[in-house]
């Protein structure tokens, strides 16, 4: 009696493991299969931004958790500094990083890192990195996309210019009185 109970419990446990593995495998395969669409979306967001370098142009692409912070001048300031780059011409060396690849699994050193990778997979997070050629220089662009309501939304955007950009000159304070 006890022996059959534990045998049945073992079968149930094995079925749960098979179900979880097939579910995670299907999610990972789906993200990999939609990779070109994610790359196209990231390039499109960058192209929309580079038209006028205004945060308002890409606000609809942002995830709801991030979009509410894009209303002030502080959100526009980084884009104003990148304005001299001009419009986007083309992109090169596009790489897609999902939360479930052989490279990321090899770098898992702790249960916390494994849990983080699993969370990225379940939230369908994707990181797209590419070299962008703008009218006046090059920049390394990193875009993190996350699934929200069945659509991939912009979660994080980082543009690192490889071309020295002109800096705004700061005005020195004028003395009130000369002594």
Buried (B, 14 or more C-beta within 10 A) or exposed (E): EEEEEEEEEEEEEEEEEEEEEEEBEEBBEEBEEBBEEBBEBBBEBBBBBBEEBBBEBBBEBBBEEBBEEBEEEEEBEEBEBBBBBBEBEEBEEBEBBBBBBEEBEEEBEEEEEEEBBBEBBBEBBBBBBBBBBBEBBBBBBBBBBBBBEEEBBBBBBEBEBEEEBEEEEEEEEEEEEEE
